[in-house]
């Protein structure tokens, strides 16, 4: 079933035009026509069964017939504080983190970050990342779109209150494993950039309450590390497996 996110409140019986990008995808890529069914969600609660009323090349109008209160969200409230990686690596991390149930993603800039943009280009990058998160929700069946926060510096994130979250930082030299920790439902996970966090940054993270953890004897790439840790958290304390 084709799933489409609509950034507006939905209700049974309503008719609406799909957003431009979604309409083009439905009409031109999927070649769907009037009478075919699809699923909509607005990020508030559940999802909506809808049917296409009209379908042109650029415009698609649908009618909402039924609400399903299904909830596929994880019991874990996980923030992924991910130092920005270059190219499509960040896209990969965001996509897979959303599939694994992350609650919010905070892109960070650290000492060894290689991506350097001006304010306007950061705004465009942020808009793109939020689109990646929406697409991952559409594909994975999630009914709520995780927050993708504005880019900020690592020291600013560390200085912010933890709000009761168990703060973790992935560190290759750490001897603590997730299995040795008490289960938590609210977690903030810090992942370094290409080249990793510097020693002073790891010290600052630990001073800010982050527990250094390791995932085994192999060093993971930045785009893999957060995804692997999220999978482990969901397996140990969440709803995976």
C-alpha positions in Angstrom: 0.0 0.0 0.0 1.4 3.4 -1.0 1.8 5.6 2.1 1.9 9.4 1.8 2.7 12.0 4.5 0.6 15.1 4.5 1.7 18.0 6.7 -1.9 19.0 7.6 -4.5 17.7 10.0 -6.5 14.9 8.3 -10.1 13.8 9.0 -12.5 11.1 7.7 -14.7 12.3 4.9 -12.4 15.1 3.8 -11.2 15.6 0.3 -7.8 17.2 -0.4 -5.1 17.6 -3.0 -1.8 15.8 -2.3 1.3 17.9 -1.9 3.1 18.6 -5.2 6.0 16.2 -4.8 3.7 13.4 -3.6 1.2 14.1 -6.4 4.0 13.8 -9.0 5.2 10.6 -7.5 1.7 9.0 -7.4 0.7 10.1 -10.9 4.0 10.0 -12.8 6.1 7.4 -11.1 3.5 5.0 -9.7 1.0 5.8 -12.5 -1.9 5.5 -10.1 -5.4 6.4 -11.3 -8.8 7.4 -9.9 -10.3 4.6 -7.8 -7.0 3.3 -6.5 -6.4 3.2 -2.7 -3.5 4.7 -0.7 -2.7 5.5 2.9 -2.2 8.9 4.4 -0.7 10.0 7.7 -0.3 13.4 9.3 2.1 12.6 12.1 -0.5 13.1 14.8 -1.9 9.6 15.4 -2.6 6.6 13.3 -3.1 6.6 9.5 -6.0 7.1 7.1 -7.3 4.9 4.3 -8.0 7.1 1.2 -9.0 6.7 -2.4 -7.9 8.7 -5.4 -10.8 10.8 -6.7 -9.0 12.6 -9.6 -5.5 12.1 -11.0 -3.8 14.4 -13.5 -0.1 14.6 -14.5 0.6 17.0 -11.7 -2.4 17.1 -9.4 -4.0 14.2 -7.4 -7.1 14.6 -5.3 -8.1 12.1 -2.7 -10.9 11.3 -0.3 -10.3 10.0 3.2 -12.6 7.1 4.0 -11.4 5.6 7.3 -9.0 6.2 10.2 -6.9 3.5 11.7 -5.4 4.3 15.1 -2.4 2.0 14.5 0.7 2.9 16.5 4.1 1.5 15.2 6.3 3.8 17.3 9.0 2.4 19.6 8.7 2.4 23.3 12.1 4.0 23.4 12.6 7.8 23.2 16.0 8.0 21.5 17.8 11.1 20.3 20.6 10.5 17.9 23.2 13.3 18.1 25.1 12.6 14.9 28.1 14.6 13.8 27.5 15.5 10.2 29.1 13.3 7.6 29.8 14.1 4.0 28.1 13.1 0.8 25.2 10.7 1.1 26.5 9.2 4.3 24.3 11.5 6.4 21.3 10.6 4.3 21.9 6.9 4.9 22.2 7.4 8.7 19.0 9.5 8.9 17.1 7.0 6.7 18.1 4.0 8.7 17.8 5.7 12.1 14.1 6.5 11.2 13.5 2.9 10.2 14.9 1.8 13.5 12.5 4.1 15.5 14.6 7.1 16.4 12.6 9.9 18.0 14.8 12.9 17.0 18.0 13.5 15.2 20.4 16.4 16.1 23.1 17.1 13.5 26.3 18.2 15.2 29.5 19.9 14.2 32.7 18.8 16.0 36.4 19.4 15.8 37.0 16.9 13.0 33.8 17.6 11.0 34.7 17.9 7.3 31.4 19.4 6.1 31.5 23.2 6.2 28.7 25.3 4.7 27.3 28.8 4.9 24.0 29.5 6.6 21.9 29.3 3.5 23.3 26.0 2.4 22.8 24.6 5.9 19.2 25.6 5.6 18.9 23.7 2.3 20.7 20.7 3.8 18.3 20.6 6.8 15.3 20.8 4.5 16.7 17.9 2.5 17.4 15.8 5.6 13.8 16.4 6.8 12.6 15.1 3.5 14.7 12.0 3.9 13.1 11.4 7.3 9.6 11.8 5.8 10.4 9.3 3.0 11.7 6.8 5.5 8.5 7.1 7.5 6.4 6.5 4.4 8.5 3.4 3.5 8.7 1.9 7.0 5.1 2.3 8.2 5.8 4.9 10.9 3.0 7.2 11.8 5.1 9.9 13.4 7.9 11.8 11.7 11.0 12.2 13.9 12.3 15.7 14.5 15.4 16.7 12.6 16.8 19.6 14.6 18.9 22.5 13.2 22.7 21.9 13.0 24.5 22.9 16.2 28.0 22.7 17.7 28.9 19.7 19.8 29.8 21.8 22.9 26.3 23.5 22.8 24.6 20.2 22.7 26.7 18.8 25.6 25.9 22.0 27.6 22.1 21.5 27.2 20.2 19.7 29.9 19.9 16.0 29.5 16.2 16.0 30.6 16.5 12.6 32.2 18.0 10.8 29.3 20.7 8.3 29.6 23.5 9.9 27.6 25.8 7.5 25.6 28.9 8.2 23.5 30.3 5.6 21.2 34.0 5.3 21.8 36.2 2.6 20.3 38.4 2.3 23.4 35.5 2.0 25.9 35.2 -1.2 27.9 31.5 -0.7 28.8 28.9 -2.6 26.7 25.2 -1.9 26.4 24.5 -5.3 28.1 26.2 -4.1 31.3 23.9 -1.0 31.6 20.5 -0.9 33.3 17.7 -0.6 30.7 16.5 2.9 29.9 13.5 4.2 27.9 14.9 7.7 27.3 18.3 7.8 25.6 20.6 10.3 23.9 23.3 8.7 21.7 26.3 10.7 20.5 28.2 9.6 17.4 31.4 11.2 16.1 32.3 12.3 12.5 34.8 10.8 10.1 38.0 10.5 12.1 36.0 10.2 15.4 35.7 12.5 18.3 38.9 14.0 19.6 40.2 13.0 23.1 39.2 16.4 24.5 35.7 16.0 23.0 35.3 12.5 24.5 36.4 13.9 27.9 33.9 16.7 27.6 31.2 14.3 26.7 31.9 12.2 29.8 32.1 15.4 31.9 28.6 16.2 30.6 27.3 12.8 31.8 27.8 10.6 28.7 28.7 7.0 29.4 31.3 5.7 27.0 30.3 2.5 25.3 31.9 0.1 22.8 30.3 -2.2 20.3 33.0 -4.8 20.0 36.6 -5.1 18.6 35.9 -3.5 15.1 35.9 0.2 14.4 32.7 1.3 12.6 32.3 4.1 10.1 30.4 7.1 11.2 27.4 6.3 9.0 27.3 2.7 10.4 28.0 3.4 14.1 24.7 5.1 15.0 22.6 2.7 13.0 24.3 -0.3 14.6 23.9 1.1 18.1 20.2 2.0 17.5 19.6 -1.6 16.4 21.3 -2.9 19.5 19.2 -0.6 21.7 16.0 -1.7 20.1 17.0 -5.3 20.5 18.0 -5.0 24.1 15.4 -2.6 25.4 13.0 -1.8 22.6 10.8 -3.7 20.2 13.2 -5.3 17.7 13.2 -9.1 17.6 
